[in-house]
Amino acid sequence: MPEPCRVHPVAPAQQRSRLAATVFAAVALSMLAVLVGRTASPAPPASLLGETQNPATAPSDSESSDLPATAYLGGALDAAQLPPQCPTGRGARCEGLASECAQCIDGSGSCFPRSKGFGDIRLTKTDGAGSFQDYYFLNIEGPLGHELVVVLRSTDGYRREWNQRGSLWTGRIHQPCANGRESDAVDLVQVTDGTTGEMALFRFPCEGATRCGAAANPERTAGHASHVPPTPPPSAAGAPAEEAGHMKLHMIPTERYPDALCNDGTPAGFYIRPSSVPPAVDARASARWLVFLHGGFWCWDEQSCKHRTTMYPGLLSSATWTPTRTYDGIFSRHAHLSPFASANAVSVPYCSSDAWVGDVGGGTLDSSGRNASVLGWHFRGQAIVRAVVGELRRVYGLGRSEAAAEEVFLAGCSAGARGAMSLLDSIPDLVPGSRVYGIFDSGLSLGLEPLVDTLTPLVEQIKTVVKRHNAVGALGTACRAVYSSEQWKCLVGEFRAPLLQRAHLISQSQYDSFQLSWDLGGAQPPLTGDAARYAGTFRDWMRTALAAAAQGGAAVYSSACYQHCLSLAPSFWEDTFVTSGGEVVSFSAAISRWMRRLDSRGGGKEGAEQVDMADCRGFDCSCS
């Protein structure tokens, strides 16, 4: 049996997070390059495993494990499409880049391949025995909180799909030769980290290996009589949520909130981990709420939304959500890593594709009787946030604390941060008497004219969203009064942030890897010529916008790194930079200090300002 590939050392944490940010931007932009605003659209890039199924119609994992193999037959993977097999691993490494060749595992084994300098995906394969000899099982691990998209496609047409965060246990997968599958079938598995874009390929069996019969699985004739399937690892074994640190899924009841729907009409929901600290021990912790809105870009017209169904099917529906999820970063349960370790933690998955600002239903008709919403989808981000707060009050006691003043922190990353910024000042009406604050990670968008307009400029996207997704309710009364003739500016962070009424903290890189790359038409570092000069202009513009936000009462945490989003990874507490005052500060530490300032000033915005900003010279200078 060929030696299974083995663990490869991972790059240092900060280097890995920077690489992840670069890959995130590069992958997002390359996948969305078909959304050009002025030129003919090329066909979307084809993955080795083709398009994924719509999660709204694909069988769930719990349903699929007992179905026959024919339930997954689709277009067969032609043998000519198989990528080359990676060399056999030697010592402590796997040879070959995981995205350019397929790692090979015969029988049971594990693989931790490298991927362009770093690797965070680990796959373990276990062959069944006894009455489970016709199956194999996969356990796939990625960074905590990162979405794993896994597609299995075979040369005999067999197909399976999974989508989960952090770690994933597949359950039973039919072996070739079993349940009508072809004896010479080759299974190809593509694992993609939806947060960083890292991809790894695996094939079973290896080239030249025995395909069927006892030789393919020695345990079949080794006297094993087990009728119990392999036990999932602790991270996937279904431990009680309270013990494992998982957050439990709460689906929003549509009979109470008929508009709180994902794009495809499935109900929205949230994951919650109530505070484990009794009020008698720490009244403040039990009265503190973190409500985090997740991101994932958006779509604004028919072309961009059609493309989203191919590239981001998991962001359109709740059909594949799992009963529990585990998150890292700001959701850490260790007090020295996150100021919200003991708080009531709420994670709201993104399924409305509107940066949480839309308010139009799939059945809404325009004046001519045609469907007013793009593709007839539901864009109900505003309604989802209102329903989340409503359920937290009805079921979990938000707003009923008698031991301490309640604090609600509306937070988010990327599109989630843009949504949180847009909705922050509307939250106090939903939780009267509570102190409401905002934390916006990488959501301060700029109205700067792009250098290259092959990708639809952000300002044009926003103007379309205001009209097509009916985002008027998210523009804010104060902002609309200031920009009465250009109300679209109220969805642009540089214009909106200085006008917010509630105290908030903005974490924003001066070289935001997503918007900068978008404005450069998808270009990635190293930047030269006009692109390098534009990056300098971008940074100057961002610093001006951050200064205006600080003057309006915001706390600011701003590195000069080429990165995007810190909230959901160890970079939340690991990544640091030297501020203009000579301090070394992490995002977590900046939030903790800001929260202490809020306490000392009674929770108001006035006097709670703080500015932690990198002043080094040069591109990506605070992370080099």
N, C-alpha and C positions, 0 to 999 in steps of 0.2 A: 504494500500500500504506500503510495507517495506520502511523504512527510507533509502534514498540514502546515499552512503558513502560520507564523507565530507573531507575538506582540512586537510591534515596532515602537521605539520610544517617541513620545510626543514632544513637540516644541514647547518652550517655556510658555506659561499661561498668557502673558501679555502679548508675546509675539503671535501666539495662536489666535487671540481675539482680534488682533490687527489684520492678520491674514483672512480671518473669517469675514471681517467687514469688507475687505477688498473683494473677496469672492462673492459675497452677498450682492454687492452692487453690480459686479461684472455679470453674474448669472441673471439677475433681474433685468438688466439692460439688454443682454443678448437675447433673452427670451421675449422681450417686449419690443425688439427692434422692428418687428413687422408693423408696429403701430405708428409708422411715420405719418406725418401730417401733410406732406406735400409731394411725396414721390410714390411711385408704384410700390405696392407692398409685396415683398418676397414671401414665399411660403414659410410658415413657422418652422424653426429647426426641429428635426425629427430626432427623438431619443432612440437609443438602440432597442428599446422595448416598446416603442410606439406610444400612442395616446393612452391615457388612463381612463378607466370607466368612470362614468358619472356616479358619485357616491350615492346619489338619490335612488339609483336603480340597481347598483351593485349589491349583492347579498352581503349582509354584515358578517363579521368573522364568526360570531356566535352561531349564525345560521349555517354558514358554509361548511363547517367541519364535518357534518354528517351527510352532506350531499354527495352524490356520485361525481366522478371526475368529469363526466360529460356536461355537468352544470356550468363548467367554466370554459368550454370549448369556444374558441373565437378564431380569428385569423392566426394560423400557425406561424411560428417563427422559422423562416427558411434557414437551413443549415449554413448557407452562405452568409447570413447575417451575424453569425456567431463571431464575437471578437476573438482575437488570439488568446490562447491560454498563457497566463503568467508563468514564469519559471518557478520551479519548486522553491519554497522558502528555505533559507539557510540560516542557521543560528537564530538570532533574535530579530530577523527581518523577513518581510515578504518582498520578493523581487518584482519590479515593474510597477508603474503607476496604476492605482486601482481603477481609474477612469479610462485607461487605454488598453487594458487587457483584463481578462476574467480570472480571479483567484480560484483555484481548484481545490475542492475538498472531497475526498473519497471516504465513505463511511462516516464515522463521527469525528469531529474535529472543530477547531476554531481558527479564526483569522482576524488579524488587526492590521490591515494593509495601510501603506502610506499613500498620501494623496497630495501631490505637488508641494511637498515640504512639511505637511502636517497630516495627521490622520486621527479622526475621532469616532470612526465607525468600527464596531467589532461585531462579528457574526460567529455564532456557535451553531453547529449542525449536530443533531442527535438522531441516529437511526432507531426506530422502534423495535421492540422485541415481542415474542409471544404473540398474542392476538393483535398487537399493533405493528407486526412486522411489515405490513403493507404501507406503512407511513414513515415519514421523517418529520422532524420538528426543527424550527429555527428560533433562536433567541438573538435579537439584534439590539445592540446598545449604541446610543449616541449621547451627546451632551445633554445634561438635564434641561428640560424645558424646550428642547429643539424638536420640531416636528419631523418625524421620520416617514417618508413615503416609500413604500416597498412594493415592487411589481415583479411577479414571477411569470415568465412566459416560456413556453417549451416548443420544441420542434414538432410535437404531436398536437399542438393546439391547446394544451392544458394551460390554464391561466388563473392566477390568484393575485389579490391586491390587499394591502393593509395600510393604515394611516394612523399613527399614534405618536405621542410625544415621549421623549426620553429613552424608553426601552419598549420592546415589542416582542411578545411571545405569539407565534403564529398559530399554535394548535396543529392539528393534523394536516399534513400535505401528502397526497398520494405518491407513492414510489412509482417510477416506470415499471411496467409489467403488472401493475395492480389495477383492479377496477377498470379493466378495458384499455389501459394506457399502452402505448407502443413500447416494445422491448428496447428499441434503440433510441428512445427519446433522450434529449439533453435539456435540462432545466437551466435557464439563465435568470438570475436574480439581480435586479438593479435596486440599490439602496441610495436614496437621496436625502440629505439633510436639508429640509426646507428653509432653514434659517441661514445657513452659510453657503448652501449650494454644493457642498462636498458630495461627490458621487463615488460609489464603489460597485464593481461588478463581480459576481460569483457564478460558477457553473458547477453542476452536479450531473453525472459523474465526471471524472477527469478523462482526458483523451486516452484511449487504449485500455481503460479499466473494464473489468467484467461488469456487464450491464445488469444481468438478472440471475436468479438462482441463488443457491446457498453461498456461493463464493462471493457474491456481491454483499452479503450481509452474514458474516460468520455466526452471529448470534442466533440465527434461525435454526442452526443445527448444533448449537453448543449446549443444549439442555436447558435453555432459559424457558420458563413457563409463565413469565409475568403477564398478567392481564391488566396491568396498570400502566397508563402512558407515562412518559418521562415527566418528572416534576419540574414545573417552571422555576426559574431562579427566583430568589427572594424579591427582586424588584418587580416581578410580574406574577407572583404567586397568589395575589389576591389577599394580602394581609389587610387587617382592618385599617381603614384610612387613618384613624387616630394614631395607630402604632407606627405605620410606615411613613407618616408625614404627607400622605397624599391629600389631595383636595377632592371633595365629592361633587359630582354633577347634580345640579338642580335645574331641571327643565322648566321653562316659563309656561304656565298654563294658558293656553290660547283662549279658554273661555273667559278668563279675566283680562287678558291683554291680546285681543285679536290681531293687533297690528305688529306685535313683537315677533317678526318672522325673518328667517334667512332669505337669501335671494330666491331659493327654490320653493319657498312656502313652508318649509319645516320650521318647527318652533325654535326660537333662540333659547339660550340658557346661560348658566355660569357655573364655575367651580368655586367651592367655598371651604375654607378651613377656619371654623370659629376659634376665637381666642381660647387657649387652654388655661388661662390664668383667671382664677375666681376674682370677682370684684373686691372681695375682702383682702386679697393678697396684693393686687395691683389694679386699683380702680381705673387708672388712666389707660392701661393696656386693654382692658376689657371693653372700654368705651371708644377705642380707636379702630377705624375702619379704613382699609386700603382697597379701593375698587380700581382694578387695572384693566384698561381697554387694550386689547392686542391689535397689532398692525398687520400689514400685508398689502400695501399699495391700494389701488382702487381701479375701477373702470368707469368711463364717462360717456361712451357712445357705443353703437352697435359693434364696431370693429374691435375696440378694446375689450368689450365684454365677451364677445365670441372667443377671443384669444384667451381670456381668463378661464373659460370652461376647459380649455386644453391644458393650460399651464398650472392653474391653481384650483382644481376641482374641489379640494378640501376646504376652500374658503368661501364656498357658495351654499353650504348645507350643514345641518347638524346631524345628518344621517350616520356619520361614522364616528361621532364623539363617543369616547369610552366612559365607563362609570366613574373612574378616578383619573387624575393626572397629578404629576409631580413637577414643580417648577423650581428653578434655582434663582440666584441673583437676589432681587428685592424680596423674593418669597422665602429666603432662607429662614430656618427656624433657630439659627444661632444668633444670639443678641449681639455678639461682637462683629457680625457680618452684615446684619440688616436692622435698622431701627424699627422695622415692622415684624420682628420675629415673634412677638407675643400678641400682635394685633389680630383682629378679625380680617382675614385675607380673602379677597374675592378676585377671581380671574375670569374675565369675560371674553370668550373666544370670538373671533371676527368672522362673520358670515354674511355681511350686508354689502361689502364691496363699495362703500361710500364714505369711508373715513368717519363713520358714525354720524354724519350730518344729514343724510337723506330722510325724506318723509313722504314717499310715494308708494302706493301699492300696485301690485301687478294687474289689478282690474281697473285702474284709474283711466278714464277716457278723456281725451282732449276735446276742444270745441267742435272738431270735425267727426267725432265719434271713434277715432282711432285710439289705440292704447298709448297713453302718454308716457309710460315708463319704458326705459331701454329694454328691448327684447321681451317686454311683458314681465320683467322681474320685479320682485319686491326690494326696494331700497329703504329700509326702515331703521337705520342706525339710531335716530333720535328716540323712536318708540322702544327700541330694545333697552337703551339706557334708562328710560323712565320705568320700564317694567322691572329691570334689575333692582333699582332702588325700591320700587314698590314691594317686590318679593322679600327684599332684605328687611323691610319694615314689618311686613305681615308675618313672615315665618321665623326670622332670626333675631328680631328685637331691636333693629336699628331705630334709634330715636326714643328708646324707652329706658335708657340708663338713668338711675337715680343716684348712683355713687359718684359720678364725675361728668363734666361737660363732654358731650360726644364730639369727636373729630372725624370728619370724612375727608380722606385724601383721594381725589379723583386723579388717576395717573394713567400713563400710556406711553407706548413707544411707536415712533414713526407715524403711520396713519392713525394709530391709537392716540398718540400725543396730540395730533392735529384735532382729532375729535374731542379729546378731553379739554383742550384749550377753547374750542368753540362752544362747549356745553357747560363749562365750569360755572358761570354766573347764573345759570338756570337751576342748578342743583339745590341751593338753599330753599327754594320754594317747595321742593319735594321732601325736605327733612327740616322742618321749622325748628329753630332753637339749636341746631347743630352748627359747629364751626366747620366751614368747608374750605379746603385748600386744593391747589393743583400741583402736580409734578409732571412736567412734560419732557420726555426724553426724545431728542432728535425730531421735534415737531415744528421748529421755527423756520417755516418756509420763507423764501425770498421772492420778491417780484422782479428780480434781476433778469434782464433780457439774456437768453442763452447765447452762447457763442455759435453753436450749431443747432439748427432747428429741424433736423431730420426726424427727431423724436418730438411729439406734440409738446410744446412748451407748457409748463405748469400753469401759467396764467390762463391759457386757453382751456386747459382741462377744468380749472376752477369755474370759469365762466359757464361752461357747459353743465357742470354739476349743479350749480345754483339753480339753473333752469330745469334740467331734465330730471334731477333727483329731488327737486323741491326742497332745497336746503335753506330757504328763507328763515325758518324758525331757529336756525343755528347761527345766524349772523349777529345776533345781539342788538338790543335796543340802542345802547350807547354808541356802538360802532356804526350802526346804520344811520344814526343822526349825524355823525361826523363825515361819513362817506356816502351821503344820500344819492349822489349821482354815479358812484362807482362801488356799489354794495358788494361786489365780488371780492373787494379788498378785505372784507371781514373774515374771509377764509384763508387769508395769507398771514402767516405768523408775524411778520415784521410790522404789519399794520394793526393786527388785533391785540397782540400782547400788551402794548402800552396802555390799552383802554380797559383791561380786565379790572374788575372791582374786587376780586378775592385774591388773597395772598397766594403766590405761586412761585415755584422754582423751575428754572429752565436749564436743562442739560443739553448743550448743543456744541458739537465740534465746529471749529471755524473752517474746517475742510470737510464738511459733511459728505461722506463718500457716495451717498445715493443721489442727492440733488446735484452735486458738482459733476458727477459722471453723466447724469441725465443732460445737464446743460452743455456738456461737451460732446453730446451725441453718442455716448457710450464709451468714450476714450478712458483708458485706465493708466495709472502711473507705470513707468516714469513719464512725466509730462514735459514737453519741450515746446519751444516757439510760442505760437499764439495760445496754445492750451495752457502752458505754464504761466503766461502773463494773465490769462483769464482766471486761473486759480488764485493768483494774488489779488485780483480785483474782487473775486468771490469772497475771499477772507476779509478784505477791508469792509465790504458791504455787510457781511455777517457781524463783524465787530460793531459796526455802527448800529445795526438792528438790536444787538444785545445791549448796547449802551442805552438805547432808547427804552428798551424793556426795563432795564434796571432803574432808569429815571422814573418810570411809571410804577415802581414798587416791587419789581421782580427780584428774586435771588437768582444769580447766574453762576453756572458751573460750565466752563468752556475750555476745552483743550485745543491744541493746534494739531491734533491727530487726524489722519485720514481714516475716519471710522463713522459708524452709524449704529446707534442703540447700544446701551450698556446694561439695561435693566434686568435682563433675564439670563445672565451668564455670570461666572465668577469675576468677570471684568467689572462688575458692579462694585466690588470691594478691592479687587487686585490692581486695576489700572489706576495710575496716579500721574500727576504732572506737577511741575513747580510753578506756582502762581507768581504774579507780579510782585507779591509781597514776600516771596521766598519760601512759602509753605509748600509742603508736599501733601496733596489732598486727593482722596478718592471720591467717587460719586456718593458712596454710602456715607462717608464722613461728612461731606458737604450737606447732605440731607439732615443728618443728626444735628449738626451745628445750627442749621436753619430752624429746625424744630425747637431747639432750645431758645432761639431768639424769639420765635413766635410765642412761646410760653411766657417769656419775660415781658412781653408787650401785650399780653391779654388776647393773643390770637389775631390781632389786626394786621393789616398790610403795612401801615405806617411804621417805620423804624425797624422792620424785619429784613430790610435789604442787605444783601451781601454779594460780593462779586469775587469769584475765584476764576481768574482768566489767565491763560498762558500768553506771555508776551515775547516768546522766543522768535527768532527770525528764520524764515525759510519754510518750505513745504514739509508738512508732517514732522515739524521740528520737535514737538514735545513728546513724541513717541519714538524717535530715531535712536 
